[in-house]
């Protein structure tokens, strides 16, 4: 491990919050001045940085999220090996009562969608849905609908593999009125968006896939597709 790398990871994992803030500033500086240095050790660096995206200190947490927004356009698809840990950490902030942290987390997700090959984001985003609740579930599901439209024309099988299980999960678990047990409130509007997004890309084959689901799920799907938003 080089001295530069040692210094960076030591600051990012320091006990004092001011030092962790310094570590984040240093990482952003390195992304700007020598992105190759960061990319060559990206897994090791993000092992220390990703926990800062949900740091127990609110100042560090928000600063890490805001710095991540600035790093994404500099690192782009090179973030691929660490996307899962980044998306996991970021989505855990979507139920934060702190508006600065929430806004920064949403901005990270939207900046990822804007700057990174959306096919790389499909699994990390879709894979979070069943492990989150509340506002986070609404925000992530809405963005999965966006990914479907951009990825399906190029990678239909990836959408079928990662997104259809999310749709089946909703159809099999939500009530007729659109409430999902577990504190996520009424998710009907975002599930309609997801169903329509998939139907817009897949057409009749979506209903054919749905025929393997319990009858009530495939009936609910048809209702959702026919609902005017």
SESENU-897146 format. One record per residue (C-alpha): residue number from 1; residue in three letters; chain; x, y, z. Coordinates in steps of 0.2 Angstrom, whole numbers. Layout:
<atom><nr>NUM</nr><rest>ALA</rest><kette>A</kette><east>X</east><north>Y</north><up>Z</up></atom>
...
***
This chain:
<atom><nr>1</nr><rest>UNK</rest><kette>A</kette><east>0</east><north>0</north><up>0</up></atom>
<atom><nr>2</nr><rest>UNK</rest><kette>A</kette><east>7</east><north>17</north><up>-5</up></atom>
<atom><nr>3</nr><rest>UNK</rest><kette>A</kette><east>10</east><north>31</north><up>8</up></atom>
<atom><nr>4</nr><rest>UNK</rest><kette>A</kette><east>-4</east><north>41</north><up>-1</up></atom>
<atom><nr>5</nr><rest>UNK</rest><kette>A</kette><east>-16</east><north>27</north><up>0</up></atom>
<atom><nr>6</nr><rest>UNK</rest><kette>A</kette><east>-12</east><north>24</north><up>19</up></atom>
<atom><nr>7</nr><rest>UNK</rest><kette>A</kette><east>-14</east><north>42</north><up>23</up></atom>
<atom><nr>8</nr><rest>UNK</rest><kette>A</kette><east>-31</east><north>43</north><up>14</up></atom>
<atom><nr>9</nr><rest>UNK</rest><kette>A</kette><east>-38</east><north>27</north><up>22</up></atom>
<atom><nr>10</nr><rest>UNK</rest><kette>A</kette><east>-32</east><north>32</north><up>39</up></atom>
<atom><nr>11</nr><rest>UNK</rest><kette>A</kette><east>-41</east><north>49</north><up>38</up></atom>
<atom><nr>12</nr><rest>UNK</rest><kette>A</kette><east>-57</east><north>41</north><up>31</up></atom>
<atom><nr>13</nr><rest>UNK</rest><kette>A</kette><east>-58</east><north>29</north><up>46</up></atom>
<atom><nr>14</nr><rest>UNK</rest><kette>A</kette><east>-52</east><north>41</north><up>59</up></atom>
<atom><nr>15</nr><rest>UNK</rest><kette>A</kette><east>-60</east><north>42</north><up>76</up></atom>
<atom><nr>16</nr><rest>UNK</rest><kette>A</kette><east>-62</east><north>61</north><up>76</up></atom>
<atom><nr>17</nr><rest>UNK</rest><kette>A</kette><east>-75</east><north>67</north><up>64</up></atom>
<atom><nr>18</nr><rest>UNK</rest><kette>A</kette><east>-64</east><north>82</north><up>58</up></atom>
<atom><nr>19</nr><rest>UNK</rest><kette>A</kette><east>-51</east><north>70</north><up>52</up></atom>
<atom><nr>20</nr><rest>UNK</rest><kette>A</kette><east>-65</east><north>60</north><up>43</up></atom>
<atom><nr>21</nr><rest>UNK</rest><kette>A</kette><east>-70</east><north>76</north><up>35</up></atom>
<atom><nr>22</nr><rest>UNK</rest><kette>A</kette><east>-52</east><north>79</north><up>30</up></atom>
<atom><nr>23</nr><rest>UNK</rest><kette>A</kette><east>-51</east><north>62</north><up>22</up></atom>
<atom><nr>24</nr><rest>UNK</rest><kette>A</kette><east>-67</east><north>65</north><up>12</up></atom>
<atom><nr>25</nr><rest>UNK</rest><kette>A</kette><east>-59</east><north>82</north><up>6</up></atom>
<atom><nr>26</nr><rest>UNK</rest><kette>A</kette><east>-43</east><north>73</north><up>1</up></atom>
<atom><nr>27</nr><rest>UNK</rest><kette>A</kette><east>-52</east><north>59</north><up>-8</up></atom>
<atom><nr>28</nr><rest>UNK</rest><kette>A</kette><east>-62</east><north>72</north><up>-19</up></atom>
<atom><nr>29</nr><rest>UNK</rest><kette>A</kette><east>-46</east><north>82</north><up>-22</up></atom>
<atom><nr>30</nr><rest>UNK</rest><kette>A</kette><east>-37</east><north>65</north><up>-28</up></atom>
<atom><nr>31</nr><rest>UNK</rest><kette>A</kette><east>-52</east><north>62</north><up>-39</up></atom>
<atom><nr>32</nr><rest>UNK</rest><kette>A</kette><east>-50</east><north>79</north><up>-47</up></atom>
<atom><nr>33</nr><rest>UNK</rest><kette>A</kette><east>-31</east><north>79</north><up>-48</up></atom>
<atom><nr>34</nr><rest>UNK</rest><kette>A</kette><east>-26</east><north>61</north><up>-51</up></atom>
<atom><nr>35</nr><rest>UNK</rest><kette>A</kette><east>-42</east><north>50</north><up>-55</up></atom>
<atom><nr>36</nr><rest>UNK</rest><kette>A</kette><east>-30</east><north>36</north><up>-60</up></atom>
<atom><nr>37</nr><rest>UNK</rest><kette>A</kette><east>-24</east><north>34</north><up>-42</up></atom>
<atom><nr>38</nr><rest>UNK</rest><kette>A</kette><east>-42</east><north>33</north><up>-36</up></atom>
<atom><nr>39</nr><rest>UNK</rest><kette>A</kette><east>-47</east><north>21</north><up>-50</up></atom>
<atom><nr>40</nr><rest>UNK</rest><kette>A</kette><east>-32</east><north>9</north><up>-47</up></atom>
<atom><nr>41</nr><rest>UNK</rest><kette>A</kette><east>-37</east><north>6</north><up>-29</up></atom>
<atom><nr>42</nr><rest>UNK</rest><kette>A</kette><east>-55</east><north>10</north><up>-30</up></atom>
<atom><nr>43</nr><rest>UNK</rest><kette>A</kette><east>-61</east><north>-5</north><up>-20</up></atom>
<atom><nr>44</nr><rest>UNK</rest><kette>A</kette><east>-49</east><north>-2</north><up>-6</up></atom>
<atom><nr>45</nr><rest>UNK</rest><kette>A</kette><east>-53</east><north>16</north><up>-5</up></atom>
<atom><nr>46</nr><rest>UNK</rest><kette>A</kette><east>-72</east><north>14</north><up>-5</up></atom>
<atom><nr>47</nr><rest>UNK</rest><kette>A</kette><east>-71</east><north>1</north><up>9</up></atom>
<atom><nr>48</nr><rest>UNK</rest><kette>A</kette><east>-66</east><north>16</north><up>19</up></atom>
<atom><nr>49</nr><rest>UNK</rest><kette>A</kette><east>-76</east><north>29</north><up>11</up></atom>
<atom><nr>50</nr><rest>UNK</rest><kette>A</kette><east>-93</east><north>20</north><up>9</up></atom>
<atom><nr>51</nr><rest>UNK</rest><kette>A</kette><east>-97</east><north>19</north><up>28</up></atom>
<atom><nr>52</nr><rest>UNK</rest><kette>A</kette><east>-95</east><north>39</north><up>28</up></atom>
<atom><nr>53</nr><rest>UNK</rest><kette>A</kette><east>-110</east><north>39</north><up>17</up></atom>
<atom><nr>54</nr><rest>UNK</rest><kette>A</kette><east>-120</east><north>34</north><up>32</up></atom>
<atom><nr>55</nr><rest>UNK</rest><kette>A</kette><east>-108</east><north>41</north><up>45</up></atom>
<atom><nr>56</nr><rest>UNK</rest><kette>A</kette><east>-116</east><north>43</north><up>63</up></atom>
<atom><nr>57</nr><rest>UNK</rest><kette>A</kette><east>-110</east><north>61</north><up>63</up></atom>
<atom><nr>58</nr><rest>UNK</rest><kette>A</kette><east>-123</east><north>71</north><up>52</up></atom>
<atom><nr>59</nr><rest>UNK</rest><kette>A</kette><east>-110</east><north>83</north><up>46</up></atom>
<atom><nr>60</nr><rest>UNK</rest><kette>A</kette><east>-99</east><north>70</north><up>40</up></atom>
<atom><nr>61</nr><rest>UNK</rest><kette>A</kette><east>-113</east><north>60</north><up>32</up></atom>
<atom><nr>62</nr><rest>UNK</rest><kette>A</kette><east>-120</east><north>75</north><up>22</up></atom>
<atom><nr>63</nr><rest>UNK</rest><kette>A</kette><east>-102</east><north>81</north><up>17</up></atom>
<atom><nr>64</nr><rest>UNK</rest><kette>A</kette><east>-98</east><north>63</north><up>11</up></atom>
<atom><nr>65</nr><rest>UNK</rest><kette>A</kette><east>-115</east><north>62</north><up>1</up></atom>
<atom><nr>66</nr><rest>UNK</rest><kette>A</kette><east>-112</east><north>80</north><up>-7</up></atom>
<atom><nr>67</nr><rest>UNK</rest><kette>A</kette><east>-94</east><north>75</north><up>-11</up></atom>
<atom><nr>68</nr><rest>UNK</rest><kette>A</kette><east>-100</east><north>59</north><up>-19</up></atom>
<atom><nr>69</nr><rest>UNK</rest><kette>A</kette><east>-111</east><north>69</north><up>-31</up></atom>
<atom><nr>70</nr><rest>UNK</rest><kette>A</kette><east>-95</east><north>78</north><up>-37</up></atom>
<atom><nr>71</nr><rest>UNK</rest><kette>A</kette><east>-85</east><north>62</north><up>-38</up></atom>
<atom><nr>72</nr><rest>UNK</rest><kette>A</kette><east>-97</east><north>53</north><up>-50</up></atom>
<atom><nr>73</nr><rest>UNK</rest><kette>A</kette><east>-94</east><north>63</north><up>-66</up></atom>
<atom><nr>74</nr><rest>UNK</rest><kette>A</kette><east>-75</east><north>61</north><up>-63</up></atom>
<atom><nr>75</nr><rest>UNK</rest><kette>A</kette><east>-75</east><north>42</north><up>-60</up></atom>
<atom><nr>76</nr><rest>UNK</rest><kette>A</kette><east>-90</east><north>37</north><up>-71</up></atom>
<atom><nr>77</nr><rest>UNK</rest><kette>A</kette><east>-91</east><north>19</north><up>-75</up></atom>
<atom><nr>78</nr><rest>UNK</rest><kette>A</kette><east>-75</east><north>15</north><up>-65</up></atom>
<atom><nr>79</nr><rest>UNK</rest><kette>A</kette><east>-86</east><north>15</north><up>-50</up></atom>
<atom><nr>80</nr><rest>UNK</rest><kette>A</kette><east>-93</east><north>-1</north><up>-56</up></atom>
<atom><nr>81</nr><rest>UNK</rest><kette>A</kette><east>-84</east><north>-12</north><up>-43</up></atom>
<atom><nr>82</nr><rest>UNK</rest><kette>A</kette><east>-91</east><north>-2</north><up>-29</up></atom>
<atom><nr>83</nr><rest>UNK</rest><kette>A</kette><east>-109</east><north>2</north><up>-35</up></atom>
<atom><nr>84</nr><rest>UNK</rest><kette>A</kette><east>-117</east><north>-10</north><up>-24</up></atom>
<atom><nr>85</nr><rest>UNK</rest><kette>A</kette><east>-109</east><north>-3</north><up>-8</up></atom>
<atom><nr>86</nr><rest>UNK</rest><kette>A</kette><east>-112</east><north>15</north><up>-13</up></atom>
<atom><nr>87</nr><rest>UNK</rest><kette>A</kette><east>-131</east><north>12</north><up>-18</up></atom>
<atom><nr>88</nr><rest>UNK</rest><kette>A</kette><east>-134</east><north>2</north><up>-2</up></atom>
<atom><nr>89</nr><rest>UNK</rest><kette>A</kette><east>-126</east><north>16</north><up>9</up></atom>
<atom><nr>90</nr><rest>UNK</rest><kette>A</kette><east>-135</east><north>30</north><up>0</up></atom>
<atom><nr>91</nr><rest>UNK</rest><kette>A</kette><east>-152</east><north>22</north><up>0</up></atom>
<atom><nr>92</nr><rest>UNK</rest><kette>A</kette><east>-151</east><north>20</north><up>19</up></atom>
<atom><nr>93</nr><rest>UNK</rest><kette>A</kette><east>-152</east><north>40</north><up>19</up></atom>
<atom><nr>94</nr><rest>UNK</rest><kette>A</kette><east>-168</east><north>41</north><up>10</up></atom>
<atom><nr>95</nr><rest>UNK</rest><kette>A</kette><east>-178</east><north>40</north><up>26</up></atom>
<atom><nr>96</nr><rest>UNK</rest><kette>A</kette><east>-168</east><north>53</north><up>35</up></atom>
<atom><nr>97</nr><rest>UNK</rest><kette>A</kette><east>-178</east><north>66</north><up>44</up></atom>
<atom><nr>98</nr><rest>UNK</rest><kette>A</kette><east>-163</east><north>78</north><up>40</up></atom>
<atom><nr>99</nr><rest>UNK</rest><kette>A</kette><east>-168</east><north>87</north><up>24</up></atom>
<atom><nr>100</nr><rest>UNK</rest><kette>A</kette><east>-150</east><north>91</north><up>19</up></atom>
<atom><nr>101</nr><rest>UNK</rest><kette>A</kette><east>-145</east><north>72</north><up>20</up></atom>
<atom><nr>102</nr><rest>UNK</rest><kette>A</kette><east>-161</east><north>67</north><up>11</up></atom>
<atom><nr>103</nr><rest>UNK</rest><kette>A</kette><east>-158</east><north>80</north><up>-3</up></atom>
<atom><nr>104</nr><rest>UNK</rest><kette>A</kette><east>-140</east><north>75</north><up>-5</up></atom>
<atom><nr>105</nr><rest>UNK</rest><kette>A</kette><east>-144</east><north>56</north><up>-6</up></atom>
<atom><nr>106</nr><rest>UNK</rest><kette>A</kette><east>-157</east><north>59</north><up>-19</up></atom>
<atom><nr>107</nr><rest>UNK</rest><kette>A</kette><east>-145</east><north>70</north><up>-29</up></atom>
<atom><nr>108</nr><rest>UNK</rest><kette>A</kette><east>-132</east><north>55</north><up>-28</up></atom>
<atom><nr>109</nr><rest>UNK</rest><kette>A</kette><east>-144</east><north>43</north><up>-36</up></atom>
<atom><nr>110</nr><rest>UNK</rest><kette>A</kette><east>-149</east><north>55</north><up>-50</up></atom>
<atom><nr>111</nr><rest>UNK</rest><kette>A</kette><east>-131</east><north>59</north><up>-53</up></atom>
<atom><nr>112</nr><rest>UNK</rest><kette>A</kette><east>-127</east><north>40</north><up>-55</up></atom>
<atom><nr>113</nr><rest>UNK</rest><kette>A</kette><east>-141</east><north>38</north><up>-67</up></atom>
<atom><nr>114</nr><rest>UNK</rest><kette>A</kette><east>-135</east><north>53</north><up>-77</up></atom>
<atom><nr>115</nr><rest>UNK</rest><kette>A</kette><east>-117</east><north>48</north><up>-78</up></atom>
<atom><nr>116</nr><rest>UNK</rest><kette>A</kette><east>-115</east><north>29</north><up>-77</up></atom>
<atom><nr>117</nr><rest>UNK</rest><kette>A</kette><east>-121</east><north>16</north><up>-89</up></atom>
<atom><nr>118</nr><rest>UNK</rest><kette>A</kette><east>-138</east><north>12</north><up>-83</up></atom>
<atom><nr>119</nr><rest>UNK</rest><kette>A</kette><east>-136</east><north>-6</north><up>-86</up></atom>
<atom><nr>120</nr><rest>UNK</rest><kette>A</kette><east>-123</east><north>-6</north><up>-72</up></atom>
<atom><nr>121</nr><rest>UNK</rest><kette>A</kette><east>-136</east><north>2</north><up>-60</up></atom>
<atom><nr>122</nr><rest>UNK</rest><kette>A</kette><east>-150</east><north>-10</north><up>-63</up></atom>
<atom><nr>123</nr><rest>UNK</rest><kette>A</kette><east>-145</east><north>-24</north><up>-51</up></atom>
<atom><nr>124</nr><rest>UNK</rest><kette>A</kette><east>-140</east><north>-12</north><up>-37</up></atom>
<atom><nr>125</nr><rest>UNK</rest><kette>A</kette><east>-156</east><north>-2</north><up>-38</up></atom>
<atom><nr>126</nr><rest>UNK</rest><kette>A</kette><east>-168</east><north>-16</north><up>-41</up></atom>
<atom><nr>127</nr><rest>UNK</rest><kette>A</kette><east>-160</east><north>-27</north><up>-27</up></atom>
<atom><nr>128</nr><rest>UNK</rest><kette>A</kette><east>-163</east><north>-14</north><up>-14</up></atom>
<atom><nr>129</nr><rest>UNK</rest><kette>A</kette><east>-182</east><north>-13</north><up>-16</up></atom>
<atom><nr>130</nr><rest>UNK</rest><kette>A</kette><east>-186</east><north>-28</north><up>-5</up></atom>
<atom><nr>131</nr><rest>UNK</rest><kette>A</kette><east>-174</east><north>-22</north><up>9</up></atom>
<atom><nr>132</nr><rest>UNK</rest><kette>A</kette><east>-181</east><north>-4</north><up>12</up></atom>
<atom><nr>133</nr><rest>UNK</rest><kette>A</kette><east>-197</east><north>4</north><up>17</up></atom>
<atom><nr>134</nr><rest>UNK</rest><kette>A</kette><east>-205</east><north>21</north><up>18</up></atom>
<atom><nr>135</nr><rest>UNK</rest><kette>A</kette><east>-200</east><north>35</north><up>7</up></atom>
<atom><nr>136</nr><rest>UNK</rest><kette>A</kette><east>-184</east><north>26</north><up>2</up></atom>
<atom><nr>137</nr><rest>UNK</rest><kette>A</kette><east>-195</east><north>12</north><up>-7</up></atom>
<atom><nr>138</nr><rest>UNK</rest><kette>A</kette><east>-205</east><north>26</north><up>-16</up></atom>
<atom><nr>139</nr><rest>UNK</rest><kette>A</kette><east>-189</east><north>35</north><up>-22</up></atom>
<atom><nr>140</nr><rest>UNK</rest><kette>A</kette><east>-180</east><north>19</north><up>-28</up></atom>
<atom><nr>141</nr><rest>UNK</rest><kette>A</kette><east>-195</east><north>11</north><up>-36</up></atom>
<atom><nr>142</nr><rest>UNK</rest><kette>A</kette><east>-197</east><north>27</north><up>-46</up></atom>
<atom><nr>143</nr><rest>UNK</rest><kette>A</kette><east>-179</east><north>27</north><up>-52</up></atom>
<atom><nr>144</nr><rest>UNK</rest><kette>A</kette><east>-180</east><north>8</north><up>-57</up></atom>
<atom><nr>145</nr><rest>UNK</rest><kette>A</kette><east>-194</east><north>13</north><up>-69</up></atom>
<atom><nr>146</nr><rest>UNK</rest><kette>A</kette><east>-183</east><north>26</north><up>-77</up></atom>
<atom><nr>147</nr><rest>UNK</rest><kette>A</kette><east>-169</east><north>13</north><up>-78</up></atom>
<atom><nr>148</nr><rest>UNK</rest><kette>A</kette><east>-181</east><north>1</north><up>-87</up></atom>
<atom><nr>149</nr><rest>UNK</rest><kette>A</kette><east>-184</east><north>13</north><up>-101</up></atom>
<atom><nr>150</nr><rest>UNK</rest><kette>A</kette><east>-165</east><north>16</north><up>-104</up></atom>
<atom><nr>151</nr><rest>UNK</rest><kette>A</kette><east>-159</east><north>-1</north><up>-102</up></atom>
<atom><nr>152</nr><rest>UNK</rest><kette>A</kette><east>-172</east><north>-13</north><up>-110</up></atom>
<atom><nr>153</nr><rest>UNK</rest><kette>A</kette><east>-169</east><north>-8</north><up>-128</up></atom>
<atom><nr>154</nr><rest>UNK</rest><kette>A</kette><east>-151</east><north>-14</north><up>-126</up></atom>
<atom><nr>155</nr><rest>UNK</rest><kette>A</kette><east>-152</east><north>-27</north><up>-112</up></atom>
<atom><nr>156</nr><rest>UNK</rest><kette>A</kette><east>-169</east><north>-34</north><up>-111</up></atom>
<atom><nr>157</nr><rest>UNK</rest><kette>A</kette><east>-164</east><north>-50</north><up>-102</up></atom>
<atom><nr>158</nr><rest>UNK</rest><kette>A</kette><east>-156</east><north>-39</north><up>-88</up></atom>
<atom><nr>159</nr><rest>UNK</rest><kette>A</kette><east>-172</east><north>-30</north><up>-85</up></atom>
<atom><nr>160</nr><rest>UNK</rest><kette>A</kette><east>-182</east><north>-47</north><up>-85</up></atom>
<atom><nr>161</nr><rest>UNK</rest><kette>A</kette><east>-169</east><north>-54</north><up>-73</up></atom>
<atom><nr>162</nr><rest>UNK</rest><kette>A</kette><east>-168</east><north>-40</north><up>-60</up></atom>
<atom><nr>163</nr><rest>UNK</rest><kette>A</kette><east>-184</east><north>-30</north><up>-62</up></atom>
<atom><nr>164</nr><rest>UNK</rest><kette>A</kette><east>-198</east><north>-42</north><up>-65</up></atom>
<atom><nr>165</nr><rest>UNK</rest><kette>A</kette><east>-195</east><north>-50</north><up>-47</up></atom>
<atom><nr>166</nr><rest>UNK</rest><kette>A</kette><east>-198</east><north>-32</north><up>-40</up></atom>
<atom><nr>167</nr><rest>UNK</rest><kette>A</kette><east>-214</east><north>-31</north><up>-49</up></atom>
<atom><nr>168</nr><rest>UNK</rest><kette>A</kette><east>-220</east><north>-48</north><up>-43</up></atom>
<atom><nr>169</nr><rest>UNK</rest><kette>A</kette><east>-215</east><north>-44</north><up>-25</up></atom>
<atom><nr>170</nr><rest>UNK</rest><kette>A</kette><east>-226</east><north>-29</north><up>-26</up></atom>
<atom><nr>171</nr><rest>UNK</rest><kette>A</kette><east>-241</east><north>-38</north><up>-35</up></atom>
<atom><nr>172</nr><rest>UNK</rest><kette>A</kette><east>-240</east><north>-52</north><up>-23</up></atom>
<atom><nr>173</nr><rest>UNK</rest><kette>A</kette><east>-239</east><north>-42</north><up>-7</up></atom>
<atom><nr>174</nr><rest>UNK</rest><kette>A</kette><east>-248</east><north>-26</north><up>-8</up></atom>
<atom><nr>175</nr><rest>UNK</rest><kette>A</kette><east>-267</east><north>-24</north><up>-4</up></atom>
<atom><nr>176</nr><rest>UNK</rest><kette>A</kette><east>-280</east><north>-20</north><up>-17</up></atom>
<atom><nr>177</nr><rest>UNK</rest><kette>A</kette><east>-279</east><north>-1</north><up>-12</up></atom>
<atom><nr>178</nr><rest>UNK</rest><kette>A</kette><east>-260</east><north>-1</north><up>-14</up></atom>
<atom><nr>179</nr><rest>UNK</rest><kette>A</kette><east>-254</east><north>-3</north><up>4</up></atom>
<atom><nr>180</nr><rest>UNK</rest><kette>A</kette><east>-238</east><north>-13</north><up>7</up></atom>
<atom><nr>181</nr><rest>UNK</rest><kette>A</kette><east>-237</east><north>-21</north><up>24</up></atom>
<atom><nr>182</nr><rest>UNK</rest><kette>A</kette><east>-221</east><north>-15</north><up>34</up></atom>
<atom><nr>183</nr><rest>UNK</rest><kette>A</kette><east>-223</east><north>4</north><up>35</up></atom>
<atom><nr>184</nr><rest>UNK</rest><kette>A</kette><east>-221</east><north>9</north><up>17</up></atom>
<atom><nr>185</nr><rest>UNK</rest><kette>A</kette><east>-238</east><north>17</north><up>16</up></atom>
<atom><nr>186</nr><rest>UNK</rest><kette>A</kette><east>-248</east><north>18</north><up>-1</up></atom>
<atom><nr>187</nr><rest>UNK</rest><kette>A</kette><east>-236</east><north>13</north><up>-15</up></atom>
<atom><nr>188</nr><rest>UNK</rest><kette>A</kette><east>-249</east><north>11</north><up>-29</up></atom>
<atom><nr>189</nr><rest>UNK</rest><kette>A</kette><east>-243</east><north>26</north><up>-39</up></atom>
<atom><nr>190</nr><rest>UNK</rest><kette>A</kette><east>-225</east><north>21</north><up>-40</up></atom>
<atom><nr>191</nr><rest>UNK</rest><kette>A</kette><east>-230</east><north>3</north><up>-44</up></atom>
<atom><nr>192</nr><rest>UNK</rest><kette>A</kette><east>-242</east><north>9</north><up>-58</up></atom>
<atom><nr>193</nr><rest>UNK</rest><kette>A</kette><east>-227</east><north>19</north><up>-65</up></atom>
<atom><nr>194</nr><rest>UNK</rest><kette>A</kette><east>-216</east><north>3</north><up>-64</up></atom>
<atom><nr>195</nr><rest>UNK</rest><kette>A</kette><east>-229</east><north>-8</north><up>-72</up></atom>
<atom><nr>196</nr><rest>UNK</rest><kette>A</kette><east>-232</east><north>5</north><up>-86</up></atom>
<atom><nr>197</nr><rest>UNK</rest><kette>A</kette><east>-214</east><north>7</north><up>-89</up></atom>
<atom><nr>198</nr><rest>UNK</rest><kette>A</kette><east>-211</east><north>-12</north><up>-91</up></atom>
<atom><nr>199</nr><rest>UNK</rest><kette>A</kette><east>-227</east><north>-14</north><up>-102</up></atom>
<atom><nr>200</nr><rest>UNK</rest><kette>A</kette><east>-221</east><north>1</north><up>-113</up></atom>
<atom><nr>201</nr><rest>UNK</rest><kette>A</kette><east>-205</east><north>-9</north><up>-116</up></atom>
<atom><nr>202</nr><rest>UNK</rest><kette>A</kette><east>-211</east><north>-27</north><up>-116</up></atom>
<atom><nr>203</nr><rest>UNK</rest><kette>A</kette><east>-229</east><north>-26</north><up>-123</up></atom>
<atom><nr>204</nr><rest>UNK</rest><kette>A</kette><east>-239</east><north>-42</north><up>-122</up></atom>
<atom><nr>205</nr><rest>UNK</rest><kette>A</kette><east>-224</east><north>-52</north><up>-116</up></atom>
<atom><nr>206</nr><rest>UNK</rest><kette>A</kette><east>-226</east><north>-44</north><up>-99</up></atom>
<atom><nr>207</nr><rest>UNK</rest><kette>A</kette><east>-243</east><north>-52</north><up>-96</up></atom>
<atom><nr>208</nr><rest>UNK</rest><kette>A</kette><east>-236</east><north>-69</north><up>-103</up></atom>
<atom><nr>209</nr><rest>UNK</rest><kette>A</kette><east>-223</east><north>-68</north><up>-89</up></atom>
<atom><nr>210</nr><rest>UNK</rest><kette>A</kette><east>-236</east><north>-63</north><up>-76</up></atom>
<atom><nr>211</nr><rest>UNK</rest><kette>A</kette><east>-246</east><north>-79</north><up>-81</up></atom>
<atom><nr>212</nr><rest>UNK</rest><kette>A</kette><east>-234</east><north>-89</north><up>-70</up></atom>
<atom><nr>213</nr><rest>UNK</rest><kette>A</kette><east>-238</east><north>-79</north><up>-55</up></atom>
<atom><nr>214</nr><rest>UNK</rest><kette>A</kette><east>-254</east><north>-81</north><up>-44</up></atom>
<atom><nr>215</nr><rest>UNK</rest><kette>A</kette><east>-270</east><north>-77</north><up>-52</up></atom>
<atom><nr>216</nr><rest>UNK</rest><kette>A</kette><east>-273</east><north>-61</north><up>-41</up></atom>
<atom><nr>217</nr><rest>UNK</rest><kette>A</kette><east>-256</east><north>-54</north><up>-46</up></atom>
<atom><nr>218</nr><rest>UNK</rest><kette>A</kette><east>-259</east><north>-55</north><up>-64</up></atom>
<atom><nr>219</nr><rest>UNK</rest><kette>A</kette><east>-276</east><north>-48</north><up>-62</up></atom>
<atom><nr>220</nr><rest>UNK</rest><kette>A</kette><east>-269</east><north>-33</north><up>-52</up></atom>
<atom><nr>221</nr><rest>UNK</rest><kette>A</kette><east>-256</east><north>-31</north><up>-66</up></atom>
<atom><nr>222</nr><rest>UNK</rest><kette>A</kette><east>-269</east><north>-29</north><up>-79</up></atom>
<atom><nr>223</nr><rest>UNK</rest><kette>A</kette><east>-278</east><north>-16</north><up>-68</up></atom>
<atom><nr>224</nr><rest>UNK</rest><kette>A</kette><east>-262</east><north>-6</north><up>-65</up></atom>
<atom><nr>225</nr><rest>UNK</rest><kette>A</kette><east>-258</east><north>-5</north><up>-84</up></atom>
<atom><nr>226</nr><rest>UNK</rest><kette>A</kette><east>-276</east><north>1</north><up>-88</up></atom>
<atom><nr>227</nr><rest>UNK</rest><kette>A</kette><east>-275</east><north>14</north><up>-74</up></atom>
<atom><nr>228</nr><rest>UNK</rest><kette>A</kette><east>-273</east><north>32</north><up>-80</up></atom>
<atom><nr>229</nr><rest>UNK</rest><kette>A</kette><east>-260</east><north>41</north><up>-70</up></atom>
***
